[in-house]
Amino acid sequence: MALPILAEENILLSQQLATKEEAIRLAGQILVDKGYVEAGYIGKMLEREEMTSTFMGNFVAIPHGTDDAKKEVKETGISIIQAPDGVDFGDGNIVKLIFGIAGKGNDHLDILSNIAITVSEVENVEKIVNATSPKDVLSFFEGVN
């Protein structure tokens, strides 16, 4: 699965995260720093998490903004955070891969679909969690692994 908007500088490896809020803020901050979204988008990501968890199973969470966060999105972008020790997303749901996403228009639906297909296999998640460089993570999504 190719994610053309994914870049090495949007991937953080071996992060130690104490809380899901910290994980979501970090995922959002990458999107802000790289110019995909306005700073207000992070608050919308946290608001979205309060509505319903973005935990997807298989140690994956995909935090993103609420529907009204669209105005904060400048262009479609993705951040990936690898947290090998895991972070609790509530109810004992441990997350080791966080995909922060911001989609222009309906791009987020395609992104969610592509990520969901890849992480539906726990073996794939384990490979990404064990990747030792952003390039390894990228190559996995390009189907080169």
Rosetta blueprint (number, residue, H / E / L):
1 M L
2 A L
3 L L
4 P L
5 I L
6 L L
7 A L
8 E H
9 E H
10 N H
11 I E
12 L E
13 L L
14 S L
15 Q L
16 Q L
17 L L
18 A L
19 T L
20 K H
21 E H
22 E H
23 A H
24 I H
25 R H
26 L H
27 A H
28 G H
29 Q H
30 I H
31 L H
32 V H
33 D H
34 K L
35 G L
36 Y L
37 V E
38 E L
39 A L
40 G H
41 Y H
42 I H
43 G H
44 K H
45 M H
46 L H
47 E H
48 R H
49 E H
50 E H
51 M H
52 T L
53 S L
54 T L
55 F E
56 M E
57 G E
58 N L
59 F L
60 V E
61 A E
62 I L
63 P L
64 H E
65 G L
66 T L
67 D H
68 D H
69 A H
70 K H
71 K H
72 E H
73 V E
74 K L
75 E L
76 T L
77 G E
78 I E
79 S E
80 I E
81 I E
82 Q E
83 A E
84 P E
85 D E
86 G E
87 V E
88 D E
89 F L
90 G L
91 D L
92 G L
93 N L
94 I E
95 V E
96 K E
97 L E
98 I E
99 F E
100 G E
101 I E
102 A E
103 G L
104 K L
105 G L
106 N L
107 D H
108 H H
109 L H
110 D H
111 I H
112 L H
113 S H
114 N H
115 I H
116 A H
117 I H
118 T H
119 V H
120 S L
121 E L
122 V H
123 E H
124 N H
125 V H
126 E H
127 K H
128 I H
129 V H
130 N L
131 A L
132 T L
133 S L
134 P H
135 K H
136 D H
137 V H
138 L H
139 S H
140 F H
141 F H
142 E L
143 G L
144 V L
145 N L
